[in-house]
C-alpha cells in the first residue's frame, strides 16, 4: 500500500526510528507540513498519516484511492470524521502514548506558577538578589500544595495521571461530572468543582459540548488565587475571558500549552505580553522524544492491523 505522512516534521526532527513505520507499508513518503499541497499529496495514495494537518470533506472526496487516515495523535477534530464515515474511509488514532510527557508538563506549569520559578531566576540573573536580598526572597508569593484541592475535568488517561501526582503532593482530588452524562456520586458538577478547587486541570476532548467550556461565567466561579491548567485543546477556554480575569487579578494564574488556533494569529488575546501570571507554551506537552517514538510505533501497529482486517484504535 502506498502511504504519505503529510506533516512528519511536526512529529520528528530526525531523532526517531522510522523502521516500524516503513515496514508497515509498501511505499512511504515523509513530507514537511504544507497545507497548500495536501490535496495533491493525498491523491493516489491509500493511507494518509498526519498529526496536525486538517482534512476536509472536499479533500477526502478528492482522494478516491484513500482507505485509511492514521492520525499520529489522540484528537481527531482536524479530520472531517463524518465525511470519512460517509466515504468509507477508516480513521484511527493513538491513545495513551504521551501520558508521562503530558503529566510532567502539567506539573511543570503548576510548579512554575506556584513557585514563580522564572520570576525568581530573573532576580538572580539581573543582579537583584545581590543588591536587595531581603526584598528579593519575598517578592513573589510561594504556595504549598499540601492540603489543597486539585480539580480534574476529563477523567481519562491524562486526567487520572495528573491526579496521581496531585495525591503525591498531598492534595485532595475532585473530578467533574462529564457534561451531558448521568451524574455520578463520586464526582461533582463542573460549577461546584470550579468553586472549590485550588487548581483546575483540563483533560477533556474538544467537541460540541465542551467548546467554550471555561468562559467568563465559569472563571468568575473560581477562587481568586486558583490556577487554570489547559494541556488539552485551546478552544475549551474563552481566551478573551481568561485574559480579562488574569488582568483584573480575579484568578491566580494560568498555564496553557494550547490555543484555539495553532499556530495562533498575532491578535490572539492570550499573546498579550502584559497578562500577569500566564505561562504559555507552544503545544509541546506531548513532545518528549520517548512519547513521539511510542506514537510512531503505535501508528505503525494500527496500519499493520488495518491491513490485516482489524479495527485497532479505530474512530471510524
N, C-alpha and C positions, 0 to 999 in steps of 0.2 A: 504494500500500500504506500502511496505517495503522501508525504506529510510536510507541513510547513509550520514552523514556530514563528509567529508574527512579531513577537517582541522579546526575543531571547535575551536581549541586552538588559531588560528590566529584571531578569532573574539571575543572570550570571555576568561577571566581568572577566571571565576566563578562569575562574577559580573552582569550577565544578567539573565532576566526572560525567561526561555525556554518554558513556558506553551503553548503559542500560536503555537509554532513550533511543539511541541509534539502532540497537538490536531489536527494538520493538516494532520498527517499521522497515520498509524496503528502501525508501529514499527520503531523506530528511534534509530540508533547507532551514538553516538558522538565520533569522533576519533581525535587523535592528528596527526599533519602533519607527513607523512612518505611516500614519493614518491614511495619507493620500494614496498609498499603494495597496491598501488592504484588499479592495475588490479584485485587483489584478492578481494578487498573490494567492487568493483562495480559489481562483478559477482553475479547474482541472486537477485539484487535489482531493483526496478522500478523507484526510484527517487534518484538522487545524488545531494547533496548540497555541495558547495565548495566556497572558497574565492580565494585562490592563486594557488591551485593545477592545473597543466596542464593536459588536456585530449586530447590525440592524436586520429587520425583515427583508429589506431590499437587497442587502448584501448576501444574506443567506439564500434568497431566491435565485440570485445570480450565480451561485456555486452549485451547479447541477450535479457534480460528482461527489459532493460533500456527504460523508456518512457520520462523522464524529467530530464534535468540538470538545477537546480535552483542555480544561481550564487548570492552569497551574496556580490555583488559589482556592479558597473556600467559597467566597462570594461569587455569585453568577449574575449580579444585577447589571453587568455590562453586556450581557447576552440577551437578545430577544428570545427568551425561553419559549414563549407561546408560539412564536413563528417556527422555531426549531421543531417543536412538537407537531405543528401542522404540516411541516415539510418532511417529517420522518427522519430528522437528523438527531442523533443521540447527543446528549451533553453529559459530561461527567466532571466532577470537581475533586479536590483533595482536602481532606479534613484531618485535623489533629497533628499536622506536620510541624507546626510552629508554636506549640503551646509554651515550651520553655522560653523561647525567644520573646514572645509577646508578654508573658508574665514578668520576665525580667525587665522589660521596657516599662510596663505598668508601674512596677515598684521603683524603677529608676526615676520616673516622673514624680511619684509620690514623695520619695525621699528627697529629691531635689527641691520640691516645693515646701516640705515641712522643715527641712534643714537649711534652706536658702543657700545651697552649695555654691552656685555660681556667684551670688552676691558676696559671700564671704571670701571666695577665692579672689574676686576682684579687689577686695580691700587689702589683700596681701600684695597682689601684682602692682597696684597703683601707689603703694607706699603708705597707705593709711594706717596699717597696723603698727608700723614702726613709729608713727608720729602721735597716734592717739589710741593707745591700747585699750584703755578703759571704755571709751565710747565705741570703739570698733567691735569689741566682742559682744556687745548687747544691741547692735544697731538693727538687727532683724530678729523677729520672734522665732524661736525654735520650739517645736512642739513634740511631745512624746505621743506615740501611737497606742501604747498600752492602755486598755480600758475604753478606747473609743470604738465607734461603730463603723463598720465597712459595709456599704450597701452595694449589692450586685444586681445589675439589670441585664439579664440574659444568662441563665444558668445552664451553660453548656461546658464544653471542654475548657475554654479560656476563662470563663467566669469562675468556675469551680477551682481552676488552677490558681487564679489570683487570690481567691478566698483562702486557700490553704496557707499562703504566705501571710495573709492578714492574721490568721489564727496564731501563726508562729510569733507574730509581734504582740500577741495578747489582745487582739481586737475581737469584738463580737461581730459575727457576720449575719446580715439580714438579706433576704432575697426577695425581689419584686415578683409579684404575680405576672404571668405573661398576659399582655394586653389581648383581650378577646377570649381568653381561656377561662375555664371554671376556676374560681378562687381555691387555693389550697391552704389548709390550716397551718402549714409550716412556712408560709410566705405572707407578704403583706402587699397591699395595693401601692402602686408607684407613689402616689401623693403622700402616703404615710412614710414610706421609705425615705423620700426626699426630705421630709421634715425632721427625721430622727438621725440620719446618717451624718457622720463627720467627713466621710469620703464616699462619693458615688462613682462607681466604675461601670462604664457601658460596654457590654459584650454581646449585644443583640444584632441580628441581621437587619439590613435595610429593606423594608417593604412598605406597602401602602399603609400599614397600621403603625409603623414605627417612624416614618419620615416626620421630622419636626417633633420628635418625642419630647425633647427638652427645649422649651421655649420660655418666653418671659414669665408666664404663669408658673411654670414648674421651677424656674430659677428663684422666683420670689418665695417659694416654699422652703428653700434650703436655708440652713444656718448661715449666718453672715461670715463665719470663718471656715465653712465647709469647702472641700475641694471637689471639682468635677474632673474625671479622667475619661477620655474617649480614645480608645485604640481600635474601635470597630469601624464605623462608617461616618464620615463627616456630616452627612445630611440628617443624622439623628438629632443634631443640635442646631438651633437657630443662631447663626453667627452674630447677627446684629444684636440679638437679645443678650448673648453671652458677653459681648463687648461692653454693652451698656451696664450690665451687672458688675463686671470687674472694674470698670472706670468709676462707678459710683460706690465701690467698696461694699457692695451688697453680697459679695461672695469672696471667700478667702483666696481662691486661686483656681487655675485650670491647667491641666496637662493634656495636650491634644497631639495625636500622631496622624490625624486625618482631617481633611476639609471637604466641604460639599462638592467642590470641583477640583480635580487634580490633573496637572499642576494648576494651582489657583490663579485666577486673574489678578492683576495688580490692585484692583479695587475691592478684593475680598476684605470684609470688615476686620477679620482677625489678623490681618497682616499689619495692622497699625502698630508701630513700634512703641507707642506710648501706653499700651494696655498694661496695667500692672499685674504682676503675679501670674503671667501666662507663659507657659513653655510650649512651644510649637515645634514639632519635628516632622520631617517630610515622608511620612508613611513608611517607616523603617522598622517598626516593632517586630515584624515577622522575619527580618532580613539577616539573622545570624547565618553564617555560612553553613552550619550543620542543618539548619532548618531548610535552607534553599536546596541543599543536596537531597534531603529527605523528600522535599516536594517533587523534585525532578524524578526521583526513583519511583515515587507513588504515581506520577503521571505515566511513566513507562509501564507500571503494573496495570494501570487502568486500560491502557491501549492493548496490552497483551490479552487481558481478559475480554475486552470487546471483540478482538479478532477471533477469540475462541468461542464467541457466542454468549458471553456472560454479561452481567449487569453491575459490575463492581463500581461503587461510588456514583451511580447514575442519578442524575437530576431529572432527565427526560429519557 
